Amino acid sequence: MTPLIGLRARVEADPDPLPRYDIALGIATGQSKADAVARMIEGPLGADCPATAPQMHRQATVVLDEEAASNLRLRDYYETVHPAGAEARLP
């Protein structure tokens, strides 16, 4: 029995152990990551860049340093909506 088939059999037998919550988190540092980060956050969804999948996640968090964020076209917007990484309180 392959591991995938074994997992499927366990899930079909007892679905309760399945996770009910997930966490989407990305961390990138350095100028060498800037193009990949921009593509991941602002690029089109696609199989050619699986890193774009978190765009579909309602509560994904991406932690970047200044250099990794340097190629984001909407960087000013992100910094306004998430000042110092926090959620902005809107009136």
N, CA, C and O atoms as CSV, one atom per row, in Angstrom:
chain,resi,resn,atom,element,x,y,z
A,1,MET,N,N,0.842,-1.166,0.000
A,1,MET,CA,C,0.000,0.000,0.000
A,1,MET,C,C,0.899,1.244,0.000
A,1,MET,O,O,1.813,1.345,0.818
A,2,THR,N,N,0.640,2.197,-0.921
A,2,THR,CA,C,1.429,3.432,-0.956
A,2,THR,C,C,0.966,4.356,0.161
A,2,THR,O,O,-0.166,4.234,0.630
A,3,PRO,N,N,1.819,5.278,0.597
A,3,PRO,CA,C,1.422,6.184,1.676
A,3,PRO,C,C,0.149,6.969,1.351
A,3,PRO,O,O,-0.688,7.166,2.232
A,4,LEU,N,N,-0.014,7.422,0.096
A,4,LEU,CA,C,-1.196,8.193,-0.269
A,4,LEU,C,C,-2.465,7.355,-0.136
A,4,LEU,O,O,-3.473,7.832,0.384
A,5,ILE,N,N,-2.419,6.125,-0.598
A,5,ILE,CA,C,-3.575,5.248,-0.482
A,5,ILE,C,C,-3.849,4.955,0.994
A,5,ILE,O,O,-5.006,4.911,1.412
A,6,GLY,N,N,-2.805,4.758,1.774
A,6,GLY,CA,C,-2.968,4.530,3.205
A,6,GLY,C,C,-3.611,5.721,3.892
A,6,GLY,O,O,-4.471,5.547,4.756
A,7,LEU,N,N,-3.203,6.939,3.518
A,7,LEU,CA,C,-3.792,8.142,4.094
A,7,LEU,C,C,-5.266,8.234,3.727
A,7,LEU,O,O,-6.106,8.547,4.572
A,8,ARG,N,N,-5.573,7.963,2.474
A,8,ARG,CA,C,-6.970,8.028,2.035
A,8,ARG,C,C,-7.831,7.036,2.816
A,8,ARG,O,O,-8.943,7.366,3.227
A,9,ALA,N,N,-7.326,5.842,3.017
A,9,ALA,CA,C,-8.086,4.835,3.759
A,9,ALA,C,C,-8.323,5.286,5.190
A,9,ALA,O,O,-9.411,5.080,5.727
A,10,ARG,N,N,-7.312,5.906,5.824
A,10,ARG,CA,C,-7.485,6.384,7.202
A,10,ARG,C,C,-8.499,7.517,7.272
A,10,ARG,O,O,-9.303,7.574,8.202
A,11,VAL,N,N,-8.467,8.421,6.293
A,11,VAL,CA,C,-9.399,9.545,6.279
A,11,VAL,C,C,-10.824,9.053,6.060
A,11,VAL,O,O,-11.755,9.536,6.704
A,12,GLU,N,N,-10.996,8.099,5.156
A,12,GLU,CA,C,-12.336,7.571,4.916
A,12,GLU,C,C,-12.863,6.829,6.135
A,12,GLU,O,O,-14.065,6.847,6.400
A,13,ALA,N,N,-11.982,6.182,6.874
A,13,ALA,CA,C,-12.398,5.433,8.055
A,13,ALA,C,C,-12.742,6.360,9.216
A,13,ALA,O,O,-13.687,6.089,9.957
A,14,ASP,N,N,-11.996,7.442,9.386
A,14,ASP,CA,C,-12.225,8.346,10.513
A,14,ASP,C,C,-11.768,9.755,10.132
A,14,ASP,O,O,-10.587,10.070,10.280
A,15,PRO,N,N,-12.671,10.607,9.647
A,15,PRO,CA,C,-12.277,11.948,9.203
A,15,PRO,C,C,-11.977,12.919,10.345
A,15,PRO,O,O,-11.463,14.008,10.085
A,16,ASP,N,N,-12.276,12.571,11.597
A,16,ASP,CA,C,-12.068,13.495,12.708
A,16,ASP,C,C,-10.633,13.979,12.880
A,16,ASP,O,O,-10.447,15.134,13.262
A,17,PRO,N,N,-9.600,13.164,12.622
A,17,PRO,CA,C,-8.243,13.668,12.832
A,17,PRO,C,C,-7.809,14.730,11.812
A,17,PRO,O,O,-6.723,15.294,11.944
A,18,LEU,N,N,-8.633,15.008,10.807
A,18,LEU,CA,C,-8.238,16.003,9.813
A,18,LEU,C,C,-8.152,17.386,10.447
A,18,LEU,O,O,-8.965,17.727,11.307
A,19,PRO,N,N,-7.175,18.182,10.028
A,19,PRO,CA,C,-7.060,19.530,10.585
A,19,PRO,C,C,-8.285,20.372,10.225
A,19,PRO,O,O,-8.800,20.287,9.110
A,20,ARG,N,N,-8.735,21.165,11.156
A,20,ARG,CA,C,-9.886,22.047,10.927
A,20,ARG,C,C,-9.431,23.458,10.579
A,20,ARG,O,O,-10.219,24.246,10.056
A,21,TYR,N,N,-8.188,23.787,10.858
A,21,TYR,CA,C,-7.655,25.108,10.606
A,21,TYR,C,C,-6.320,24.978,9.889
A,21,TYR,O,O,-5.646,23.952,9.986
A,22,ASP,N,N,-5.946,26.029,9.168
A,22,ASP,CA,C,-4.632,26.029,8.541
A,22,ASP,C,C,-4.000,27.398,8.739
A,22,ASP,O,O,-4.664,28.362,9.121
A,23,ILE,N,N,-2.728,27.456,8.475
A,23,ILE,CA,C,-1.975,28.695,8.591
A,23,ILE,C,C,-1.224,28.901,7.288
A,23,ILE,O,O,-0.550,27.998,6.793
A,24,ALA,N,N,-1.349,30.093,6.746
A,24,ALA,CA,C,-0.580,30.439,5.554
A,24,ALA,C,C,0.385,31.547,5.961
A,24,ALA,O,O,-0.039,32.624,6.380
A,25,LEU,N,N,1.654,31.283,5.840
A,25,LEU,CA,C,2.669,32.233,6.261
A,25,LEU,C,C,3.829,32.162,5.294
A,25,LEU,O,O,4.276,31.079,4.916
A,26,GLY,N,N,4.309,33.320,4.898
A,26,GLY,CA,C,5.482,33.379,4.046
A,26,GLY,C,C,6.500,34.322,4.657
A,26,GLY,O,O,6.131,35.351,5.225
A,27,ILE,N,N,7.764,33.988,4.549
A,27,ILE,CA,C,8.839,34.840,5.057
A,27,ILE,C,C,9.875,34.970,3.949
A,27,ILE,O,O,10.307,33.970,3.376
A,28,ALA,N,N,10.273,36.208,3.650
A,28,ALA,CA,C,11.290,36.426,2.631
A,28,ALA,C,C,12.194,37.572,3.072
A,28,ALA,O,O,11.726,38.571,3.618
A,29,THR,N,N,13.476,37.419,2.834
A,29,THR,CA,C,14.429,38.470,3.163
A,29,THR,C,C,15.407,38.660,2.019
A,29,THR,O,O,15.735,37.714,1.302
A,30,GLY,N,N,15.870,39.893,1.854
A,30,GLY,CA,C,16.926,40.198,0.898
A,30,GLY,C,C,16.451,40.593,-0.487
A,30,GLY,O,O,15.388,40.177,-0.946
A,31,GLN,N,N,17.267,41.406,-1.138
A,31,GLN,CA,C,16.987,41.891,-2.493
A,31,GLN,C,C,16.850,40.740,-3.485
A,31,GLN,O,O,16.098,40.847,-4.454
A,32,SER,N,N,17.556,39.658,-3.259
A,32,SER,CA,C,17.493,38.529,-4.195
A,32,SER,C,C,16.097,37.906,-4.255
A,32,SER,O,O,15.789,37.180,-5.200
A,33,LYS,N,N,15.256,38.178,-3.267
A,33,LYS,CA,C,13.892,37.641,-3.232
A,33,LYS,C,C,12.851,38.624,-3.768
A,33,LYS,O,O,11.683,38.260,-3.899
A,34,ALA,N,N,13.245,39.857,-4.078
A,34,ALA,CA,C,12.302,40.917,-4.423
A,34,ALA,C,C,11.432,40.573,-5.637
A,34,ALA,O,O,10.223,40.801,-5.606
A,35,ASP,N,N,12.020,40.033,-6.693
A,35,ASP,CA,C,11.220,39.684,-7.876
A,35,ASP,C,C,10.238,38.568,-7.566
A,35,ASP,O,O,9.077,38.629,-7.972
A,36,ALA,N,N,10.696,37.548,-6.850
A,36,ALA,CA,C,9.819,36.427,-6.501
A,36,ALA,C,C,8.689,36.883,-5.579
A,36,ALA,O,O,7.553,36.429,-5.721
A,37,VAL,N,N,8.988,37.766,-4.648
A,37,VAL,CA,C,7.970,38.287,-3.730
A,37,VAL,C,C,6.919,39.079,-4.496
A,37,VAL,O,O,5.721,38.901,-4.275
A,38,ALA,N,N,7.361,39.951,-5.393
A,38,ALA,CA,C,6.413,40.742,-6.187
A,38,ALA,C,C,5.529,39.838,-7.026
A,38,ALA,O,O,4.328,40.080,-7.147
A,39,ARG,N,N,6.103,38.816,-7.595
A,39,ARG,CA,C,5.315,37.878,-8.395
A,39,ARG,C,C,4.328,37.105,-7.524
A,39,ARG,O,O,3.183,36.881,-7.915
A,40,MET,N,N,4.781,36.702,-6.346
A,40,MET,CA,C,3.929,35.946,-5.431
A,40,MET,C,C,2.739,36.779,-4.969
A,40,MET,O,O,1.616,36.275,-4.932
A,41,ILE,N,N,2.958,38.029,-4.621
A,41,ILE,CA,C,1.907,38.854,-4.026
A,41,ILE,C,C,1.062,39.559,-5.080
A,41,ILE,O,O,-0.157,39.649,-4.937
A,42,GLU,N,N,1.693,40.054,-6.127
A,42,GLU,CA,C,0.972,40.881,-7.093
A,42,GLU,C,C,0.816,40.261,-8.471
A,42,GLU,O,O,0.117,40.808,-9.324
A,43,GLY,N,N,1.456,39.134,-8.692
A,43,GLY,CA,C,1.374,38.496,-10.000
A,43,GLY,C,C,0.074,37.729,-10.184
A,43,GLY,O,O,-0.678,37.529,-9.230
A,44,PRO,N,N,-0.187,37.304,-11.408
A,44,PRO,CA,C,-1.397,36.519,-11.657
A,44,PRO,C,C,-1.283,35.119,-11.045
A,44,PRO,O,O,-0.196,34.547,-10.972
A,45,LEU,N,N,-2.403,34.591,-10.614
A,45,LEU,CA,C,-2.423,33.211,-10.122
A,45,LEU,C,C,-2.040,32.282,-11.262
A,45,LEU,O,O,-2.459,32.487,-12.401
A,46,GLY,N,N,-1.250,31.267,-10.961
A,46,GLY,CA,C,-0.903,30.336,-12.018
A,46,GLY,C,C,-0.020,29.205,-11.553
A,46,GLY,O,O,0.723,29.326,-10.578
A,47,ALA,N,N,-0.116,28.103,-12.270
A,47,ALA,CA,C,0.677,26.925,-11.948
A,47,ALA,C,C,2.160,27.154,-12.193
A,47,ALA,O,O,2.995,26.456,-11.618
A,48,ASP,N,N,2.503,28.130,-13.045
A,48,ASP,CA,C,3.914,28.400,-13.303
A,48,ASP,C,C,4.585,29.088,-12.113
A,48,ASP,O,O,5.812,29.182,-12.062
A,49,CYS,N,N,3.784,29.568,-11.159
A,49,CYS,CA,C,4.320,30.172,-9.929
A,49,CYS,C,C,3.429,29.744,-8.773
A,49,CYS,O,O,2.546,30.496,-8.363
A,50,PRO,N,N,3.651,28.534,-8.237
A,50,PRO,CA,C,2.806,28.036,-7.149
A,50,PRO,C,C,2.778,28.957,-5.931
A,50,PRO,O,O,1.851,28.880,-5.125
A,51,ALA,N,N,3.768,29.817,-5.788
A,51,ALA,CA,C,3.794,30.738,-4.659
A,51,ALA,C,C,2.640,31.734,-4.696
A,51,ALA,O,O,2.388,32.409,-3.698
A,52,THR,N,N,1.927,31.846,-5.828
A,52,THR,CA,C,0.777,32.752,-5.905
A,52,THR,C,C,-0.452,32.187,-5.202
A,52,THR,O,O,-1.409,32.927,-4.976
A,53,ALA,N,N,-0.460,30.924,-4.853
A,53,ALA,CA,C,-1.632,30.290,-4.228
A,53,ALA,C,C,-2.104,30.994,-2.955
A,53,ALA,O,O,-3.313,31.068,-2.735
A,54,PRO,N,N,-1.211,31.516,-2.103
A,54,PRO,CA,C,-1.712,32.204,-0.904
A,54,PRO,C,C,-2.581,33.429,-1.203
A,54,PRO,O,O,-3.269,33.918,-0.306
A,55,GLN,N,N,-2.567,33.930,-2.425
A,55,GLN,CA,C,-3.462,35.032,-2.774
A,55,GLN,C,C,-4.922,34.629,-2.569
A,55,GLN,O,O,-5.778,35.484,-2.340
A,56,MET,N,N,-5.201,33.346,-2.651
A,56,MET,CA,C,-6.555,32.844,-2.483
A,56,MET,C,C,-6.918,32.630,-1.011
A,56,MET,O,O,-8.083,32.398,-0.690
A,57,HIS,N,N,-5.952,32.704,-0.137
A,57,HIS,CA,C,-6.176,32.464,1.286
A,57,HIS,C,C,-6.649,33.761,1.941
A,57,HIS,O,O,-6.026,34.808,1.765
A,58,ARG,N,N,-7.736,33.693,2.689
A,58,ARG,CA,C,-8.314,34.898,3.290
A,58,ARG,C,C,-7.421,35.535,4.346
A,58,ARG,O,O,-7.511,36.741,4.571
A,59,GLN,N,N,-6.575,34.768,4.989
A,59,GLN,CA,C,-5.781,35.326,6.076
A,59,GLN,C,C,-4.296,34.985,5.952
A,59,GLN,O,O,-3.639,34.685,6.949
A,60,ALA,N,N,-3.781,35.033,4.752
A,60,ALA,CA,C,-2.358,34.767,4.554
A,60,ALA,C,C,-1.537,35.912,5.134
A,60,ALA,O,O,-1.941,37.073,5.075
A,61,THR,N,N,-0.396,35.576,5.688
A,61,THR,CA,C,0.528,36.574,6.221
A,61,THR,C,C,1.875,36.389,5.541
A,61,THR,O,O,2.393,35.275,5.457
A,62,VAL,N,N,2.433,37.479,5.061
A,62,VAL,CA,C,3.754,37.448,4.440
A,62,VAL,C,C,4.629,38.426,5.211
A,62,VAL,O,O,4.281,39.598,5.357
A,63,VAL,N,N,5.754,37.949,5.698
A,63,VAL,CA,C,6.687,38.772,6.461
A,63,VAL,C,C,7.877,39.067,5.559
A,63,VAL,O,O,8.539,38.153,5.067
A,64,LEU,N,N,8.143,40.357,5.348
A,64,LEU,CA,C,9.206,40.776,4.428
A,64,LEU,C,C,10.107,41.808,5.089
A,64,LEU,O,O,9.677,42.568,5.956
A,65,ASP,N,N,11.349,41.818,4.668
A,65,ASP,CA,C,12.190,42.939,5.049
A,65,ASP,C,C,12.091,43.986,3.937
A,65,ASP,O,O,11.478,43.735,2.899
A,66,GLU,N,N,12.692,45.153,4.154
A,66,GLU,CA,C,12.601,46.260,3.198
A,66,GLU,C,C,13.082,45.849,1.803
A,66,GLU,O,O,12.467,46.206,0.798
A,67,GLU,N,N,14.174,45.105,1.750
A,67,GLU,CA,C,14.735,44.719,0.453
A,67,GLU,C,C,13.820,43.760,-0.297
A,67,GLU,O,O,13.623,43.912,-1.502
A,68,ALA,N,N,13.265,42.784,0.392
A,68,ALA,CA,C,12.384,41.818,-0.261
A,68,ALA,C,C,11.106,42.486,-0.755
A,68,ALA,O,O,10.507,42.028,-1.728
A,69,ALA,N,N,10.680,43.564,-0.095
A,69,ALA,CA,C,9.461,44.276,-0.489
A,69,ALA,C,C,9.721,45.355,-1.533
A,69,ALA,O,O,8.780,46.013,-1.976
A,70,SER,N,N,10.950,45.548,-1.930
A,70,SER,CA,C,11.321,46.689,-2.773
A,70,SER,C,C,10.681,46.711,-4.155
A,70,SER,O,O,10.574,47.788,-4.741
A,71,ASN,N,N,10.252,45.586,-4.702
A,71,ASN,CA,C,9.663,45.565,-6.040
A,71,ASN,C,C,8.132,45.543,-6.038
A,71,ASN,O,O,7.526,45.399,-7.100
A,72,LEU,N,N,7.508,45.680,-4.895
A,72,LEU,CA,C,6.051,45.681,-4.835
A,72,LEU,C,C,5.509,46.997,-5.385
A,72,LEU,O,O,5.862,48.069,-4.893
A,73,ARG,N,N,4.661,46.922,-6.395
A,73,ARG,CA,C,4.079,48.116,-6.999
A,73,ARG,C,C,3.137,48.830,-6.032
A,73,ARG,O,O,3.040,50.057,-6.054
A,74,LEU,N,N,2.449,48.073,-5.191
A,74,LEU,CA,C,1.455,48.638,-4.278
A,74,LEU,C,C,1.988,48.750,-2.846
A,74,LEU,O,O,1.214,48.711,-1.889
A,75,ARG,N,N,3.274,48.885,-2.706
A,75,ARG,CA,C,3.899,48.901,-1.382
A,75,ARG,C,C,3.335,50.002,-0.486
A,75,ARG,O,O,3.084,49.760,0.695
A,76,ASP,N,N,3.131,51.204,-1.022
A,76,ASP,CA,C,2.576,52.294,-0.216
A,76,ASP,C,C,1.194,51.933,0.313
A,76,ASP,O,O,0.864,52.225,1.463
A,77,TYR,N,N,0.400,51.305,-0.519
A,77,TYR,CA,C,-0.933,50.865,-0.101
A,77,TYR,C,C,-0.838,49.850,1.041
A,77,TYR,O,O,-1.535,49.970,2.048
A,78,TYR,N,N,0.035,48.848,0.873
A,78,TYR,CA,C,0.178,47.824,1.911
A,78,TYR,C,C,0.612,48.439,3.234
A,78,TYR,O,O,0.140,48.037,4.298
A,79,GLU,N,N,1.515,49.419,3.163
A,79,GLU,CA,C,1.994,50.055,4.386
A,79,GLU,C,C,0.921,50.923,5.038
A,79,GLU,O,O,0.941,51.137,6.250
A,80,THR,N,N,-0.020,51.425,4.229
A,80,THR,CA,C,-1.131,52.204,4.772
A,80,THR,C,C,-2.156,51.294,5.437
A,80,THR,O,O,-2.656,51.599,6.520
A,81,VAL,N,N,-2.465,50.186,4.791
A,81,VAL,CA,C,-3.469,49.256,5.303
A,81,VAL,C,C,-2.939,48.451,6.487
A,81,VAL,O,O,-3.706,48.077,7.374
A,82,HIS,N,N,-1.644,48.184,6.506
A,82,HIS,CA,C,-1.022,47.400,7.570
A,82,HIS,C,C,0.161,48.165,8.167
A,82,HIS,O,O,1.306,47.736,8.021
A,83,PRO,N,N,-0.101,49.290,8.837
A,83,PRO,CA,C,1.024,50.069,9.395
A,83,PRO,C,C,1.811,49.256,10.420
A,83,PRO,O,O,1.250,48.688,11.357
A,84,ALA,N,N,3.104,49.219,10.216
A,84,ALA,CA,C,3.997,48.447,11.099
A,84,ALA,C,C,3.559,47.004,11.204
A,84,ALA,O,O,3.801,46.352,12.220
A,85,GLY,N,N,2.912,46.493,10.158
A,85,GLY,CA,C,2.496,45.099,10.125
A,85,GLY,C,C,1.172,44.817,10.811
A,85,GLY,O,O,0.726,43.670,10.839
A,86,ALA,N,N,0.543,45.829,11.360
A,86,ALA,CA,C,-0.734,45.627,12.064
A,86,ALA,C,C,-1.903,45.961,11.152
A,86,ALA,O,O,-1.718,46.583,10.105
A,87,GLU,N,N,-3.085,45.559,11.536
A,87,GLU,CA,C,-4.292,45.921,10.811
A,87,GLU,C,C,-4.618,47.376,11.131
A,87,GLU,O,O,-4.625,47.763,12.300
A,88,ALA,N,N,-4.887,48.182,10.116
A,88,ALA,CA,C,-5.286,49.561,10.352
A,88,ALA,C,C,-6.730,49.608,10.823
A,88,ALA,O,O,-7.576,48.859,10.334
A,89,ARG,N,N,-7.004,50.476,11.757
A,89,ARG,CA,C,-8.384,50.683,12.216
A,89,ARG,C,C,-9.009,51.751,11.338
A,89,ARG,O,O,-8.577,52.903,11.332
A,90,LEU,N,N,-10.025,51.354,10.603
A,90,LEU,CA,C,-10.691,52.296,9.705
A,90,LEU,C,C,-11.886,52.920,10.399
A,90,LEU,O,O,-12.556,52.265,11.198
A,91,PRO,N,N,-12.164,54.203,10.095
A,91,PRO,CA,C,-13.305,54.875,10.738
A,91,PRO,C,C,-14.632,54.259,10.344
A,91,PRO,O,O,-15.683,54.711,10.801
